[in-house]
């Protein structure tokens, strides 16, 4: 992959990581500053449910941030865009759709088929 494309994907990944980290910061601020005390058990349960949902989203985003860091590392080591399974180049369209991917579409489809059979 040429340097111009690598720079493009690096910028996309960095921007996504910046966005995710900003959301995480907002969540922490909101949860620590929210001093709501609901006397009604239903309202309290709703708040807890909302917080649990928010935390699950942030956990998924934390995992995505780790994948972004891995992808950035692969860019630096010139391994970005190479399938971990077959060693072939990952198509640019796939990388644009999912820049953190480590598998080409053929290997990903084969892995999903295997997973469905098990």
Phi and psi in degrees as a GROMACS rama.xvg file:
@    title "Ramachandran Plot"
@    xaxis  label "Phi"
@    yaxis  label "Psi"
@TYPE xy
-77.4296  163.25  UNK-2
-62.5889  -35.145  UNK-3
-62.3316  -42.6958  UNK-4
-69.2975  -39.6208  UNK-5
-60.4984  -42.3444  UNK-6
-63.6184  -39.6392  UNK-7
-59.7281  -50.6477  UNK-8
-66.2774  -35.4032  UNK-9
-61.5369  -44.4153  UNK-10
-65.8218  -40.4499  UNK-11
-60.3703  -46.6651  UNK-12
-65.5368  -42.8537  UNK-13
-64.1141  -40.1411  UNK-14
-65.4216  -41.9743  UNK-15
-63.4779  -42.2852  UNK-16
-64.729  -40.6661  UNK-17
-61.2718  -42.6229  UNK-18
-62.9945  -47.25  UNK-19
-63.2825  -41.5283  UNK-20
-66.4672  -35.4157  UNK-21
-64.061  -41.7011  UNK-22
-63.6764  -40.5786  UNK-23
-63.2821  -41.4103  UNK-24
-63.0649  -40.3406  UNK-25
-64.2782  -40.1099  UNK-26
-62.4319  -45.8769  UNK-27
-60.8275  -45.1302  UNK-28
-61.5191  -45.2229  UNK-29
-64.9497  -41.1058  UNK-30
-71.4985  -33.5879  UNK-31
-81.4346  -26.0335  UNK-32
-91.2793  -13.9874  UNK-33
-79.078  107.596  UNK-34
-107.095  29.6906  UNK-35
-63.8901  136.634  UNK-36
-127.97  105.366  UNK-37
-95.4257  117.433  UNK-38
-70.7381  -25.6986  UNK-39
-81.1842  123.693  UNK-40
-59.9429  -31.6926  UNK-41
-67.6176  -43.2598  UNK-42
-63.8441  -40.6129  UNK-43
-63.9749  -42.0408  UNK-44
-64.9558  -38.7931  UNK-45
-63.8086  -42.9826  UNK-46
-62.4386  -43.6623  UNK-47
-63.0599  -40.7555  UNK-48
-63.0408  -44.4681  UNK-49
-61.7356  -42.1315  UNK-50
-65.2373  -42.1995  UNK-51
-61.6192  -41.9815  UNK-52
-61.6456  -46.2355  UNK-53
-60.4586  -41.7862  UNK-54
-67.5151  -35.5913  UNK-55
-64.7793  -40.5325  UNK-56
-62.6227  -45.5392  UNK-57
-64.199  -34.4842  UNK-58
-65.13  -42.0743  UNK-59
-62.2543  -40.7378  UNK-60
-66.7337  -35.538  UNK-61
-61.5311  -42.8173  UNK-62
-64.337  -37.8441  UNK-63
-66.328  -37.7287  UNK-64
-60.6328  -41.3454  UNK-65
-62.8415  -38.8826  UNK-66
-66.4896  -37.1526  UNK-67
-63.8992  -43.6982  UNK-68
-61.1158  -40.6975  UNK-69
-62.338  -43.0473  UNK-70
-63.7951  -41.1939  UNK-71
-63.246  -37.7299  UNK-72
-64.0943  -39.6144  UNK-73
-66.5117  -33.0141  UNK-74
-63.9314  -45.8316  UNK-75
-64.1676  -31.3876  UNK-76
-97.7019  11.6782  UNK-77
58.8071  32.1827  UNK-78
-109.645  -1.08392  UNK-79
-68.5756  136.25  UNK-80
86.5852  8.08195  UNK-81
-111.407  129.528  UNK-82
-66.7632  130.564  UNK-83
-65.578  -28.5219  UNK-84
-85.7846  -51.7338  UNK-85
-105.856  -14.1249  UNK-86
81.9762  2.42567  UNK-87
-84.4918  164.284  UNK-88
-69.6677  140.561  UNK-89
-83.5358  134.302  UNK-90
-58.6567  145.032  UNK-91
-63.0698  -35.874  UNK-92
-62.4413  -40.0459  UNK-93
-65.8486  -41.7657  UNK-94
-65.7856  -34.8543  UNK-95
-67.4281  -37.2174  UNK-96
-74.4898  -36.5933  UNK-97
-144.897  81.0288  UNK-98
-66.035  -12.5833  UNK-99
-90.3721  0.0528295  UNK-100
-63.8847  150.25  UNK-101
-121.107  5.37525  UNK-102
-129.59  144.184  UNK-103
-71.2886  168.378  UNK-104
-63.8523  -37.4901  UNK-105
-64.4106  -45.7078  UNK-106
-67.6629  -36.7767  UNK-107
-65.8875  -42.6398  UNK-108
-64.2729  -40.7993  UNK-109
-63.8467  -40.9679  UNK-110
-64.9669  -40.3007  UNK-111
-67.9898  -39.0176  UNK-112
-62.7461  -43.1606  UNK-113
-61.8802  -41.239  UNK-114
-63.0778  -39.0636  UNK-115
-67.6431  -33.799  UNK-116
-72.8936  -24.6921  UNK-117
